[in-house]
Amino acid sequence: PCAAFSVQGSTRKGASGLASHYFKETEEVLGYALALGCRALLIESVVPTMEGAFKVHNDYAARHGYRVLRILQNAATFEIAQWRSRFWIVFLRASAKFPRRVPIGHTPRFRSVGQVMNETVDLAPDPAMARDLEKQLEIFARVGFTSREIEEILDGTRSYGHVQNIVKRYRSLDDELKTIAKKYCWQGSFMSYTLCVLDPAAFVNTLLHASWWYCQGRLLTPGEYRALMGFPRDYLMPGKPSQSFASTSRAASVRRSPPGCSLGARPLR
């Protein structure tokens, strides 16, 4: 349900908005579930869906006799060191009698990247990422950075973020980021593929299948990637290591269930 209104989806012709075939599939679920008179229906999506599908959701609710709740939440408030905002549309059958008030709030609890890293025992990074880091260090040396400058770039002395952004500020370059990435970064032809230096006191963005992160003087470990996405460190994903990493980036933590999610598990009335 996210694809029709996600940033990634908007770049593909015919893949975004209400006319998207992705959204048509969501409409099929809406029509099917609400026509059955289900007690409650909850659908998770990206935040732009709230406005993008506002009228459609209201129309379905009115047609089938449902009340609507719209809930915004962020993984960061569930003690997961990840900034991942999401929108839940909740349909409650108007004729259903709920035994108690619907809980739509919770007490936020926060963790930082540094806290996750401080709990790590096995510090071994992914071998492929370790090789990529060596390539990045070779590029730094080739463009004339001193050991001290490299250390300052990687330890967050000047700033955090993708290497091309740090280098642009560090050297006060006027070039476009795309040009800087190609010259100064390993895998710089794709700016989202470049090394990212994390702030240990902050959260991470949602993991992409090409992400590789560096913080507090080292690469993050596979277990830390899983922990930052809300999974147990020893959680096993199917497939080869590269496939497992991609699965972690596309999955959602079970701890991010919405307030009131138990409504959908109760028997029909």
RAGI-V438255 format. One record per backbone hydrogen bond with DSSP energy under -0.5 kcal/mol. CO is the residue of the C=O (numbers start at 1). NH is the residue of the N-H. E is the energy in kcal/mol with one decimal. If there is no record, write none. Layout:
BEGIN
CO NH E
CO NH E
END
This chain:
BEGIN
2 5 -1.7
2 6 -0.8
3 6 -0.5
4 17 -3.4
6 10 -1.7
8 11 -1.2
9 12 -1.6
12 15 -2.2
14 21 -0.7
17 20 -1.5
20 24 -1.7
21 25 -1.5
22 26 -1.4
23 27 -2.5
24 28 -1.8
25 29 -1.6
26 30 -2.5
27 31 -3.0
28 32 -2.3
29 33 -2.8
30 34 -2.5
31 35 -1.6
32 36 -1.1
33 38 -1.6
34 37 -1.0
39 93 -2.4
41 91 -3.1
43 89 -2.3
45 87 -3.0
46 49 -1.7
47 50 -2.0
47 51 -0.5
48 52 -2.6
49 53 -2.6
51 54 -1.0
53 57 -2.7
54 58 -2.1
55 59 -2.7
56 60 -2.3
57 61 -2.2
58 62 -2.5
59 63 -2.3
60 64 -1.9
61 65 -1.0
61 66 -2.8
65 94 -2.2
67 92 -2.7
69 71 -0.5
69 90 -2.9
71 88 -3.0
73 86 -2.8
74 77 -1.8
75 78 -2.0
75 80 -0.9
76 79 -0.7
77 109 -2.3
80 82 -2.4
81 204 -2.1
82 84 -1.1
84 75 -2.0
86 73 -2.4
87 45 -2.5
88 71 -2.6
88 90 -0.6
89 43 -2.0
89 91 -0.5
90 69 -2.7
90 92 -0.5
91 41 -2.1
92 67 -3.4
93 96 -1.4
96 98 -0.7
101 103 -0.6
102 104 -0.5
106 108 -0.7
109 79 -2.9
112 116 -1.7
113 117 -2.3
114 118 -2.2
115 119 -0.6
116 119 -0.9
117 120 -1.7
121 123 -0.8
124 222 -0.5
126 130 -2.1
127 131 -2.0
128 132 -1.9
129 133 -2.2
130 134 -1.6
131 135 -1.9
132 136 -2.2
133 137 -2.6
134 138 -2.0
135 139 -1.9
136 140 -2.3
137 141 -2.1
138 142 -2.2
139 143 -2.1
140 145 -2.3
141 144 -1.0
146 150 -2.5
147 151 -2.2
148 152 -2.1
149 153 -2.1
150 154 -2.2
151 155 -1.9
152 157 -1.0
152 158 -0.9
161 197 -2.9
162 165 -0.8
162 166 -1.9
163 167 -3.0
164 168 -2.0
165 169 -1.7
166 170 -2.9
167 171 -2.7
168 173 -1.9
176 180 -2.2
177 181 -2.9
178 182 -1.7
179 183 -1.5
180 184 -3.0
181 185 -1.9
185 188 -1.4
187 190 -1.5
189 191 -0.5
190 193 -2.1
191 194 -0.9
195 163 -2.3
196 198 -0.5
196 214 -2.5
197 161 -2.6
198 200 -0.7
199 202 -1.9
200 114 -3.2
202 113 -2.3
204 83 -3.5
208 211 -1.9
212 196 -2.0
213 220 -2.0
214 198 -2.8
215 218 -1.1
218 215 -2.9
220 126 -0.6
221 225 -2.0
222 226 -1.9
223 227 -2.4
224 228 -2.7
225 229 -1.2
226 231 -2.8
227 230 -1.4
232 235 -1.8
235 237 -0.6
240 244 -3.0
241 245 -2.2
242 246 -1.8
243 247 -2.3
244 248 -2.1
245 249 -1.8
246 250 -1.3
247 251 -1.3
253 256 -1.6
254 257 -0.9
258 261 -1.7
260 263 -1.7
261 264 -1.1
262 265 -1.1
263 266 -1.1
END
